[in-house]
């Protein structure tokens, strides 16, 4: 019997669960598609999904397990839930930003946040920000926050510069 994680994330799609799972799996290097389940005749009065159509797709991105559900147009994603991608280098930030923002909502891009083509929100960040924000408020932490608030996609070099030289960002 396969190992089951105690907590997983379920993503509700109208009817794009398999397309989305395959799309996300193509972006993250360590990913895989698991079990795909299908709607049967039972429950049609409630779910209104054709028999044999995809109901759920189990998939993993890195070590995080997801379940994509084709549940119909009842619910939509919003920014109250997002997935954080921690990137150590600018190259990683650029890669994930380019891939996940493709076809997404450009108006939602700010401070490292983006919304992908399915409406799911992502934070493409660097662990450097967590380090900075774990410190007591200072001219350096305020300078980093000020610099970040001016950005759409995060620029690690500019964030580090703001930290090292806080007086330069106070213009």
Residue frames as qw, qx, qy, qz and C-alpha x, y, z in Angstrom:
[[0.000, 0.890, 0.456, 0.000, 0.00, 0.00, 0.00],
 [0.404, 0.559, -0.044, 0.723, 1.43, 3.44, -0.94],
 [0.328, -0.295, -0.453, 0.774, 2.49, 5.86, 1.80],
 [0.035, -0.805, -0.457, -0.377, -0.11, 8.54, 2.46],
 [0.215, 0.247, -0.296, 0.897, 0.88, 11.96, 3.78],
 [0.104, -0.503, -0.706, 0.488, -1.11, 13.17, 6.75],
 [0.179, 0.788, 0.216, -0.548, -1.69, 16.60, 5.16],
 [0.450, 0.210, 0.567, 0.657, -1.90, 17.38, 1.43],
 [0.174, 0.406, 0.017, -0.897, -3.11, 20.35, -0.60],
 [0.406, 0.484, 0.764, 0.131, -6.27, 19.99, -2.68],
 [0.020, 0.301, -0.226, -0.926, -6.67, 22.39, -5.59],
 [0.466, 0.548, 0.647, -0.252, -10.20, 22.84, -6.96],
 [0.040, -0.199, 0.520, 0.830, -10.37, 23.39, -10.72],
 [0.665, 0.308, 0.034, -0.679, -13.38, 23.74, -12.99],
 [0.959, 0.220, 0.159, -0.081, -12.20, 21.07, -15.44],
 [0.476, 0.768, -0.406, 0.137, -8.44, 21.67, -15.85],
 [0.732, -0.593, 0.330, -0.055, -7.08, 19.39, -13.09],
 [0.900, 0.034, 0.289, 0.324, -5.04, 17.10, -15.33],
 [0.493, 0.737, 0.036, 0.460, -3.79, 19.93, -17.57],
 [0.233, -0.893, 0.235, -0.305, -2.74, 21.94, -14.50],
 [0.826, -0.451, 0.329, 0.074, -1.04, 18.98, -12.79],
 [0.834, 0.266, 0.231, 0.425, 0.95, 18.23, -15.94],
 [0.255, 0.863, -0.030, 0.435, 1.80, 21.93, -16.38],
 [0.442, -0.822, 0.307, -0.187, 3.10, 22.31, -12.83],
 [0.898, -0.227, 0.333, 0.174, 4.96, 19.01, -13.10],
 [0.720, 0.537, 0.108, 0.427, 6.73, 20.26, -16.23],
 [0.033, 0.906, -0.163, 0.389, 8.04, 23.30, -14.30],
 [0.537, -0.686, 0.454, -0.188, 9.39, 21.70, -11.12],
 [0.346, 0.517, -0.779, -0.075, 12.37, 19.40, -11.62],
 [0.034, 0.038, -0.960, 0.276, 11.44, 16.97, -8.86],
 [0.583, 0.127, 0.185, -0.781, 7.83, 16.18, -9.71],
 [0.033, -0.017, -0.966, -0.254, 5.59, 13.33, -10.70],
 [0.630, -0.121, -0.193, -0.743, 2.02, 12.45, -11.52],
 [0.242, -0.114, 0.912, -0.311, 0.38, 9.78, -9.35],
 [0.213, 0.379, 0.900, -0.026, -3.09, 8.28, -9.41],
 [0.278, 0.008, -0.253, -0.927, -5.72, 9.73, -11.75],
 [0.234, 0.319, 0.872, -0.287, -9.30, 8.92, -10.77],
 [0.128, -0.155, -0.573, -0.795, -12.43, 9.24, -12.90],
 [0.512, 0.045, 0.307, -0.801, -16.07, 10.07, -12.38],
 [0.065, 0.164, 0.973, 0.149, -18.54, 7.23, -12.65],
 [0.257, -0.514, -0.600, -0.557, -22.33, 7.21, -13.00],
 [0.482, -0.602, -0.573, 0.277, -22.85, 7.41, -9.24],
 [0.300, -0.595, -0.217, 0.713, -23.41, 10.95, -7.95],
 [0.297, 0.312, 0.461, 0.776, -24.04, 12.52, -11.36],
 [0.161, -0.832, -0.487, -0.210, -27.05, 14.41, -9.96],
 [0.462, -0.816, -0.059, 0.342, -24.64, 16.19, -7.62],
 [0.473, -0.472, 0.367, 0.647, -21.37, 16.55, -9.56],
 [0.564, 0.753, 0.139, -0.309, -22.80, 16.79, -13.11],
 [0.058, -0.645, 0.673, 0.357, -19.56, 15.39, -14.55],
 [0.804, 0.316, -0.354, -0.357, -19.62, 12.98, -17.49],
 [0.927, -0.253, 0.277, 0.016, -18.84, 9.37, -16.67],
 [0.863, 0.207, 0.132, 0.441, -15.19, 8.64, -17.44],
 [0.231, 0.854, -0.113, 0.452, -14.03, 12.26, -17.13],
 [0.507, 0.184, -0.554, 0.634, -11.11, 13.05, -14.82],
 [0.513, -0.788, -0.324, -0.106, -12.16, 13.59, -11.20],
 [0.444, -0.855, 0.240, 0.118, -8.79, 13.93, -9.42],
 [0.740, 0.502, -0.316, 0.318, -5.09, 13.91, -10.22],
 [0.703, -0.667, 0.075, 0.236, -2.53, 13.20, -7.53],
 [0.655, 0.600, -0.148, 0.435, 0.83, 14.88, -8.12],
 [0.650, -0.596, -0.074, 0.466, 3.98, 15.97, -6.34],
 [0.358, 0.841, -0.138, 0.382, 6.05, 19.13, -6.74],
 [0.064, 0.570, -0.676, 0.463, 9.33, 18.70, -4.92],
 [0.181, -0.051, -0.944, 0.272, 8.19, 16.80, -1.80],
 [0.362, 0.174, 0.381, -0.833, 4.76, 18.43, -1.55],
 [0.131, 0.282, 0.924, 0.221, 1.77, 16.28, -2.47],
 [0.347, 0.190, -0.003, -0.918, -1.21, 17.86, -4.22],
 [0.322, 0.391, 0.861, 0.040, -4.60, 16.61, -5.31],
 [0.177, 0.136, -0.277, -0.935, -6.12, 18.45, -8.27],
 [0.294, 0.405, 0.826, -0.260, -9.92, 18.11, -8.34],
 [0.103, -0.210, -0.516, -0.824, -12.25, 18.83, -11.25],
 [0.001, 0.395, 0.768, -0.504, -15.11, 20.16, -9.15],
 [0.163, 0.757, 0.573, 0.269, -16.79, 22.57, -11.54],
 [0.234, 0.542, 0.029, 0.807, -17.02, 26.37, -11.61],
 [0.509, -0.751, -0.419, -0.044, -18.34, 26.69, -8.04],
 [0.530, -0.771, 0.047, 0.349, -15.08, 27.92, -6.41],
 [0.555, 0.750, -0.142, 0.331, -12.21, 30.06, -7.70],
 [0.692, -0.126, -0.274, 0.656, -8.70, 30.57, -6.36],
 [0.041, -0.964, -0.048, -0.260, -7.91, 33.82, -4.58],
 [0.360, 0.640, -0.471, 0.490, -4.84, 35.40, -3.01],
 [0.617, -0.611, 0.293, -0.400, -5.73, 34.25, 0.51],
 [0.890, -0.199, 0.389, 0.129, -3.92, 31.01, -0.35],
 [0.473, 0.788, -0.385, -0.088, -0.59, 30.93, -2.15],
 [0.960, -0.098, 0.017, 0.260, 2.35, 28.60, -2.57],
 [0.165, -0.910, 0.344, 0.159, 5.84, 29.82, -1.69],
 [0.900, 0.315, -0.069, 0.293, 8.80, 28.85, -3.85],
 [0.449, -0.820, 0.234, 0.267, 12.07, 29.54, -2.01],
 [0.764, 0.583, -0.035, 0.273, 14.87, 30.37, -4.45],
 [0.683, -0.521, 0.064, 0.508, 18.53, 30.63, -3.49],
 [0.396, -0.153, 0.380, 0.822, 19.65, 32.36, -6.69],
 [0.322, 0.504, -0.031, -0.801, 18.41, 35.01, -9.09],
 [0.241, 0.182, -0.811, -0.501, 18.48, 32.39, -11.83],
 [0.050, -0.306, -0.940, 0.142, 15.94, 30.31, -9.88],
 [0.187, 0.561, 0.396, -0.703, 13.74, 33.35, -9.28],
 [0.281, 0.436, -0.401, -0.755, 13.88, 34.23, -12.98],
 [0.166, 0.018, -0.941, -0.294, 13.09, 30.63, -14.01],
 [0.005, -0.436, -0.861, 0.261, 10.07, 30.12, -11.74],
 [0.180, 0.562, 0.191, -0.784, 8.79, 33.64, -12.39],
 [0.256, 0.321, -0.576, -0.707, 8.92, 33.16, -16.15],
 [0.192, -0.100, -0.955, -0.201, 7.31, 29.71, -16.08],
 [0.057, -0.476, -0.804, 0.351, 4.58, 30.37, -13.50],
 [0.146, 0.558, 0.174, -0.798, 3.63, 33.86, -14.69],
 [0.015, 0.071, -0.718, -0.693, 3.23, 32.79, -18.34],
 [0.287, -0.390, -0.706, -0.517, -0.38, 33.48, -19.30],
 [0.325, -0.496, -0.677, 0.435, -1.20, 34.68, -15.79],
 [0.065, -0.931, -0.347, -0.093, -2.64, 37.92, -14.44],
 [0.513, 0.363, -0.147, 0.764, 0.02, 40.63, -14.91],
 [0.250, -0.713, -0.006, -0.656, -1.95, 43.06, -12.70],
 [0.819, -0.555, -0.097, -0.110, -1.50, 40.75, -9.69],
 [0.803, 0.161, -0.251, 0.515, 2.30, 40.80, -9.84],
 [0.109, -0.859, 0.209, -0.455, 3.90, 42.56, -6.89],
 [0.390, -0.669, 0.553, -0.309, 6.56, 41.97, -4.24],
 [0.044, -0.313, 0.948, 0.035, 7.40, 38.50, -5.56],
 [0.530, 0.291, 0.708, -0.365, 3.74, 37.42, -5.87],
 [0.257, 0.197, -0.588, -0.741, 2.16, 36.30, -9.13],
 [0.718, 0.208, 0.481, -0.458, -1.01, 34.63, -10.28],
 [0.262, -0.161, 0.838, 0.450, -0.63, 31.84, -12.85],
 [0.300, 0.011, -0.568, -0.766, -2.83, 31.04, -15.85],
 [0.404, -0.376, -0.828, -0.100, -5.14, 28.94, -13.65],
 [0.343, -0.762, -0.111, -0.538, -5.58, 31.76, -11.13],
 [0.826, -0.432, -0.255, 0.257, -3.39, 30.15, -8.45],
 [0.042, -0.955, 0.230, -0.181, -1.14, 32.54, -6.49],
 [0.880, 0.013, -0.194, 0.433, 2.57, 31.91, -6.00],
 [0.243, -0.943, 0.213, 0.079, 5.26, 33.71, -4.03],
 [0.839, 0.342, -0.147, 0.396, 8.65, 33.46, -5.73],
 [0.329, -0.919, 0.160, -0.145, 10.98, 34.52, -2.94],
 [0.553, 0.445, -0.587, 0.389, 14.45, 34.19, -1.49],
 [0.701, -0.470, -0.477, 0.246, 15.22, 32.89, 2.03],
 [0.353, 0.158, -0.192, 0.902, 17.19, 36.13, 2.47],
 [0.323, -0.508, -0.172, -0.780, 13.85, 37.89, 3.10],
 [0.775, -0.501, -0.374, -0.093, 12.99, 35.54, 5.97],
 [0.665, -0.096, -0.310, 0.673, 16.42, 36.22, 7.47],
 [0.101, 0.312, -0.025, 0.944, 15.91, 39.97, 7.23],
 [0.501, -0.498, -0.238, -0.667, 12.35, 39.92, 8.57],
 [0.781, -0.379, -0.475, 0.144, 13.37, 37.75, 11.54],
 [0.437, 0.053, -0.308, 0.843, 15.49, 40.65, 12.81],
 [0.078, -0.703, -0.451, 0.545, 14.24, 43.50, 14.92],
 [0.370, 0.865, 0.286, 0.183, 13.08, 46.46, 12.88],
 [0.477, -0.522, 0.163, 0.689, 16.00, 48.63, 11.90],
 [0.259, 0.713, -0.243, -0.604, 17.07, 50.97, 9.11],
 [0.018, -0.296, 0.879, 0.375, 18.32, 47.87, 7.26],
 [0.235, 0.329, 0.913, -0.055, 15.08, 45.90, 7.55],
 [0.301, 0.743, 0.326, -0.501, 13.01, 48.95, 6.61],
 [0.123, 0.619, -0.497, -0.595, 15.28, 49.58, 3.62],
 [0.103, -0.038, 0.956, 0.272, 14.80, 46.01, 2.38],
 [0.267, 0.560, 0.742, -0.255, 11.02, 46.30, 2.79],
 [0.236, 0.758, -0.004, -0.608, 11.01, 49.60, 0.90],
 [0.061, 0.434, -0.729, -0.525, 13.05, 48.09, -1.95],
 [0.174, 0.169, 0.967, 0.076, 10.83, 44.99, -2.10],
 [0.299, 0.643, 0.543, -0.449, 7.65, 47.08, -2.27],
 [0.247, 0.684, -0.272, -0.631, 8.95, 48.66, -5.49],
 [0.010, -0.300, 0.885, 0.356, 9.43, 45.29, -7.21],
 [0.856, 0.092, -0.155, -0.485, 7.25, 42.89, -9.13],
 [0.932, 0.075, -0.304, 0.182, 9.75, 40.04, -9.54],
 [0.584, -0.780, 0.141, 0.174, 12.28, 40.05, -6.71],
 [0.580, 0.675, -0.332, 0.312, 15.85, 41.10, -7.43],
 [0.829, -0.423, -0.222, 0.292, 18.18, 39.52, -4.86],
 [0.560, 0.164, -0.079, 0.808, 21.09, 41.87, -5.63],
 [0.106, -0.580, -0.089, -0.802, 18.91, 44.96, -5.10],
 [0.715, -0.623, -0.236, -0.212, 17.49, 43.53, -1.86],
 [0.807, -0.237, -0.178, 0.511, 21.00, 42.82, -0.56],
 [0.334, 0.367, 0.005, 0.868, 22.13, 46.28, -1.63],
 [0.380, -0.686, -0.175, -0.595, 19.22, 47.82, 0.28],
 [0.820, -0.523, -0.214, 0.089, 20.26, 45.84, 3.35],
 [0.734, -0.066, -0.079, 0.671, 23.94, 46.76, 3.13],
 [0.211, 0.054, 0.044, 0.975, 23.35, 50.43, 2.27],
 [0.008, 0.658, 0.733, -0.170, 20.01, 51.51, 3.77],
 [0.035, -0.644, -0.079, 0.760, 20.63, 55.23, 3.24],
 [0.046, -0.160, 0.636, 0.753, 20.68, 54.73, -0.53],
 [0.087, -0.402, -0.850, -0.327, 17.06, 53.52, -0.67],
 [0.104, -0.617, -0.566, 0.536, 15.59, 56.32, 1.45],
 [0.090, -0.027, 0.305, 0.948, 15.07, 58.65, -1.50]]
